[in-house]
Amino acid sequence: MKRIACNTRVFLLISLIMLICLPIRLSAGNSIIDTIHDAEEQGQAKAFQTPSPSVAKPFTNNQIFNSLSASDLQNIINQIINAIHSASSGISSGKVTIVIPQPPAKPPTYTVPVVVKPPVTPVVPPTTTVKPPVVTTPPVTAPPVDNIAGLKAKISSKYGINALDGDGSKWTEAQLTIADKVFASLPNAFVKCTKTVQRDAVFMSPNVLGYVKMGIPTVHLLNSSVSYDFQGTLVHEMTHCFQASNSQIATAWQNKFWPSGQMAGPKPPSVSSYGNTQPLEDMAESVRVYWNSGATMKAQQPDRYNFIKNNVMSGREF
């Protein structure tokens, strides 16, 4: 009896080892072991046979345990134990129980979503460029000449003539503008003989337009000239200043047109009745008409016209 019990334990251990280590064949219907025989004689369990003639797919031990649940394995073991008990009936040994431990539950698998963060673009604060203010330098211009003082300064600078306010009258802006145009039209040799043009109210009689004190290069323009012939009067009186500076020309005029102190030729030989009074007034009136109506004088008084052109106006024709 002791020998049998010992062999039974050995058989049980070998069977359990063979169950774990040797390949096991399962039938297509998942039926388990049919028989285990000749265990004691051969010392090992033969491979499980399936009644089906088809060749069952071999499984490895790991595949067996992976494909069967714990309860299926428990049933297999219980069948083996019952078969062992039946084969060793009468053995006085305790009941053998094999418990298949339940595999630990696999922890759940979680898929952690991959969050792709967009590239961080550094925030660059806006740059404000402060441009320096544009400083515009005004162009340098001549002082304004649209006033009386400015016009007087202009006339003095350009022609060397002082425009003065005289006895009871003053220059106006319009009068200074007219005088400036007259000076600009005349040749420089004629203009430079006059140094001052003064505005006066009246001299001796309201009919007098202007006057010059011989030897003093100052023209006096009176109020009556403004309403009568302001420009012509200015040229007439400037001719007297020219006569004082060019006495030889004045003498040549007198010899040509006033020989022996008498007016030559038929009357009226001068351009105006006032010109018939004396040689100096004849010459001054002839210069005034030459400047005002040169073409007419040239046609009517060609001798006087040519003399003034060549001796007074430096060849400039009007």
C-alpha positions as a printed Julia matrix, in Angstrom:
318×3 Matrix{Float64}:
   0.0     0.0     0.0
   2.77    2.46    0.72
   4.36    1.73   -2.63
   1.1     2.36   -4.45
   0.5     5.62   -2.62
   3.98    6.78   -3.47
   3.56    5.88   -7.11
   0.26    7.68   -7.18
   1.85   10.88   -5.89
   4.61   10.54   -8.41
   2.1    10.03  -11.18
   0.1    13.03  -10.06
   3.18   15.25  -10.06
   4.35   13.98  -13.44
   0.9    14.47  -14.94
   0.71   18.0   -13.7
   4.17   18.76  -15.07
   3.32   17.2   -18.41
   0.11   19.18  -18.54
   2.1    22.39  -18.21
   5.15   21.48  -20.27
   4.04   19.1   -23.05
   2.03   20.16  -26.09
  -1.67   19.37  -25.91
  -3.86   18.75  -28.91
  -7.46   19.88  -28.97
 -10.08   18.76  -31.4
 -12.03   21.09  -33.56
 -14.93   20.78  -31.1
 -12.81   21.87  -28.16
 -13.17   18.4   -26.43
 -10.49   17.76  -23.84
  -8.47   14.66  -22.94
 -10.0    11.3   -23.92
  -7.78    8.91  -21.99
  -4.58    8.78  -20.05
  -3.1     5.24  -19.91
   0.07    3.41  -19.36
   1.18    6.18  -17.07
   2.97    3.98  -14.62
   4.63    1.82  -17.26
   5.85    4.68  -19.5
   6.3     7.37  -16.87
   4.58    9.98  -19.0
   1.18   10.73  -20.39
   0.64   10.18  -24.08
  -0.69   12.98  -26.19
  -4.38   13.54  -26.07
  -6.19   11.94  -28.99
  -9.19   13.38  -30.68
 -11.8    11.03  -32.17
 -12.0    13.2   -35.28
  -9.8    11.99  -38.15
  -8.92   15.59  -38.95
  -5.59   16.78  -37.74
  -6.04   19.13  -34.82
  -3.96   22.27  -34.79
  -1.25   21.92  -32.14
  -1.2    24.45  -29.38
   1.65   25.28  -27.12
   1.15   25.41  -23.37
   1.09   29.18  -23.44
  -1.51   29.13  -26.21
  -3.64   26.65  -24.19
  -3.68   28.84  -21.16
  -4.23   31.96  -23.2
  -7.19   30.42  -25.09
  -8.95   28.69  -22.1
 -10.6    30.41  -19.24
  -9.76   29.64  -15.65
 -13.04   27.68  -15.16
 -12.25   25.49  -18.18
  -8.85   24.67  -16.75
 -10.41   23.95  -13.37
 -12.76   21.42  -14.98
  -9.88   19.77  -16.8
  -7.91   19.42  -13.59
 -10.96   18.05  -11.75
 -11.41   15.4   -14.45
  -7.77   14.44  -14.11
  -8.13   14.21  -10.34
 -11.26   12.04  -10.65
  -9.47    9.77  -13.08
  -6.57    9.5   -10.66
  -8.93    8.7    -7.79
 -10.62    6.01   -9.83
  -7.28    4.46  -10.82
  -6.01    4.44   -7.24
  -9.13    3.39   -5.37
  -8.38    1.99   -1.9
  -5.47    4.3    -1.28
  -5.88    5.82    2.12
  -4.87    9.29    1.35
  -6.57   12.64    1.69
  -8.49   14.15   -1.14
  -6.28   16.0    -3.59
  -7.55   19.43   -4.67
  -5.89   21.56   -7.31
  -7.05   25.14   -7.48
  -6.3    27.18  -10.58
  -5.74   30.77   -9.5
  -7.66   33.36  -11.39
  -5.41   35.51  -13.54
  -5.19   39.02  -12.33
  -7.45   41.38  -14.1
  -5.65   43.35  -16.69
  -5.72   47.01  -15.98
  -7.78   48.91  -18.46
  -5.89   50.43  -21.29
  -6.45   54.02  -21.85
  -5.53   55.85  -24.97
  -4.23   59.23  -24.12
  -4.98   61.56  -26.97
  -1.96   63.34  -28.28
  -2.62   67.02  -28.29
  -0.51   68.74  -30.85
   0.01   72.23  -29.65
   0.41   74.8   -32.33
   3.76   76.49  -32.41
   3.87   79.42  -30.14
   4.5    82.55  -32.11
   6.16   85.14  -29.97
   4.09   88.23  -29.65
   6.16   91.15  -30.77
   4.77   94.45  -29.57
   4.15   96.88  -32.39
   6.92   99.31  -32.97
   5.92  102.9   -33.37
   8.39  105.02  -35.25
   8.06  108.64  -34.38
   9.19  110.69  -37.32
  10.7   114.03  -36.49
   8.56  116.92  -37.6
   9.41  118.32  -40.97
  10.55  121.84  -40.54
   9.9   123.81  -43.66
  12.08  126.83  -43.98
  10.2   129.55  -45.82
  12.03  130.83  -48.87
  13.82  134.06  -48.51
  11.88  136.63  -50.44
  12.26  140.3   -50.99
  10.36  142.57  -48.64
   6.83  143.32  -49.8
   6.52  146.27  -52.11
   2.74  146.6   -52.04
   2.87  149.51  -49.61
   4.06  153.07  -49.72
   7.24  152.58  -47.69
   8.19  149.53  -49.71
   7.68  151.3   -53.02
   9.72  154.28  -51.9
  12.53  151.92  -50.84
  12.35  150.12  -54.16
  12.57  153.36  -56.19
  15.48  154.56  -54.13
  17.32  151.26  -54.52
  16.75  150.87  -58.26
  17.07  154.41  -59.55
  18.7   156.47  -56.82
  15.65  158.74  -56.59
  14.05  159.69  -53.29
  10.27  159.96  -53.29
   9.42  162.53  -50.63
   6.2   163.88  -49.17
   6.34  167.67  -49.52
   4.24  170.74  -48.88
   0.69  169.71  -48.08
   0.61  166.48  -50.06
   1.79  162.89  -49.81
   2.56  160.06  -52.17
  -0.09  157.44  -52.65
   0.61  153.85  -53.52
  -0.92  154.31  -56.99
   1.25  157.36  -57.71
   4.41  155.57  -56.61
   3.52  152.61  -58.84
   3.11  154.95  -61.85
   6.38  156.72  -61.11
   8.2   153.38  -60.86
   6.95  152.39  -64.34
   8.03  155.73  -65.84
  11.53  155.43  -64.37
  11.85  151.89  -65.71
  10.97  152.98  -69.28
  13.58  155.73  -69.49
  17.31  155.28  -70.2
  19.58  155.35  -67.18
  21.55  158.4   -68.43
  18.35  160.4   -68.36
  16.99  159.08  -65.04
  20.18  159.59  -63.0
  20.0   163.34  -63.51
  17.02  163.48  -61.09
  17.71  162.91  -57.39
  14.39  163.72  -55.75
  10.73  163.73  -56.72
   8.57  165.55  -54.2
   4.81  165.69  -53.96
   3.52  169.17  -53.25
   0.04  170.6   -53.22
   0.19  173.96  -55.07
   2.84  176.33  -56.36
   2.0   179.95  -57.34
  -1.15  178.98  -59.21
  -3.55  176.04  -59.33
  -2.76  175.78  -63.04
   0.9   174.91  -62.46
   1.44  171.14  -62.89
   5.03  170.97  -61.62
   8.33  172.82  -61.46
  12.1   172.54  -61.08
  14.45  175.17  -59.66
  17.28  175.18  -62.14
  20.47  173.69  -60.76
  18.62  171.69  -58.09
  17.87  168.14  -59.26
  14.46  167.99  -57.56
  11.14  167.58  -59.36
   8.07  169.01  -57.67
   4.82  167.33  -58.68
   1.69  169.27  -57.76
  -1.86  168.1   -57.16
  -3.08  169.51  -60.5
  -0.8   167.07  -62.37
  -2.58  164.1   -60.83
  -5.85  164.91  -62.59
  -4.28  166.22  -65.78
  -1.15  164.36  -66.95
   0.81  162.9   -64.07
   3.23  160.79  -66.17
   3.84  163.42  -68.87
   4.46  166.09  -66.23
   7.02  163.86  -64.53
   8.95  163.34  -67.8
   8.78  167.08  -68.64
  10.2   168.15  -65.26
  12.89  165.44  -65.35
  14.01  166.92  -68.68
  14.82  170.16  -66.84
  17.04  168.17  -64.47
  18.71  166.62  -67.54
  19.29  170.13  -69.03
  21.0   171.26  -65.82
  23.34  168.25  -65.96
  23.88  168.46  -69.74
  24.08  172.14  -70.57
  25.9   171.48  -73.85
  22.92  169.46  -75.12
  20.54  172.22  -74.05
  22.75  174.77  -75.91
  22.81  172.57  -79.02
  19.05  172.42  -78.93
  18.76  176.19  -78.7
  21.23  176.76  -81.58
  19.35  174.37  -83.81
  15.77  175.31  -83.14
  16.13  178.84  -81.65
  18.91  180.65  -83.53
  19.52  184.29  -82.54
  17.09  183.72  -79.67
  14.25  183.3   -82.07
  12.32  180.22  -82.92
  13.44  178.97  -86.33
  10.96  178.0   -88.98
   7.31  178.64  -89.37
   5.06  178.86  -86.34
   4.16  176.9   -84.44
   7.4   174.97  -84.77
   7.11  173.36  -81.27
   4.96  170.4   -80.33
   2.76  172.5   -78.05
   1.85  176.13  -77.38
   3.78  176.05  -74.12
   6.83  174.82  -76.03
   6.72  178.01  -78.12
   7.47  180.17  -75.09
  11.26  179.57  -74.84
  13.99  177.06  -75.91
  14.18  175.08  -72.58
  10.39  174.58  -72.45
  10.36  173.67  -76.13
  12.93  170.93  -75.46
  11.08  169.67  -72.31
   7.75  169.54  -74.15
   9.34  167.79  -77.11
  10.77  165.05  -74.78
   7.34  164.62  -73.16
   5.61  164.15  -76.56
   8.46  161.88  -77.75
   7.8   159.63  -74.73
   3.99  159.8   -75.04
   3.46  159.76  -78.85
   6.76  158.97  -80.54
   5.28  157.73  -83.84
   3.19  160.87  -84.31
   6.09  163.17  -83.48
   8.37  161.29  -85.83
   5.9   161.89  -88.64
   5.2   165.56  -87.83
   8.49  166.73  -86.29
  11.25  164.46  -87.62
  14.07  166.93  -86.78
  13.08  167.25  -83.13
  12.37  163.51  -82.92
  15.84  162.54  -84.17
  17.6   165.08  -81.94
  15.9   163.72  -78.8
  16.47  160.15  -79.89
  20.19  160.62  -80.38
  21.01  163.17  -77.61
  18.48  162.63  -74.83
  17.06  159.09  -75.02
  20.33  157.31  -75.88
  18.8   155.92  -79.09
  15.7   154.45  -77.4
  12.56  154.99  -79.45
   9.02  155.32  -78.19
